[in-house]
């Protein structure tokens, strides 16, 4: 990580994750709110605001999604704040939108998706999540695949060596049989 030109920390909005970031990585890596987690929150807000009128909710959601992707978060926040002031908005929808506003305001500085894309970096954690699923979960979380943490760590090192094409090298110098 210290040798990389640019490192990004992707996280959802969980305060405990951002606490880890602040303690361990702040000032060393770029902090990013996972775009797809943020989109999920906006979708929930659109559904509550348009109260079952899904055509309008999806239209607004698609426009807001594009705006956030190109760093127009302030405009999206203004659009969300407008219906919150309406006396006709149901209280449950108001609460959902107020939570969305707090979420987006809290993470507005973590939503630099246009800059990430310009640098050729991803805007979400999908690649990492997919790798974890393929590398770890599929191999270690199947039916009957249980082990202690110590055994898991040893097996994980073997799995990583296999995936990286370094498995044979682990044992080449340790064989008690020189011709094997």
Beta strands, then each sheet from edge to edge (+ up, - down):
strand 1: 8-11
strand 2: 30-33
sheet 1: 1+ 2+
end
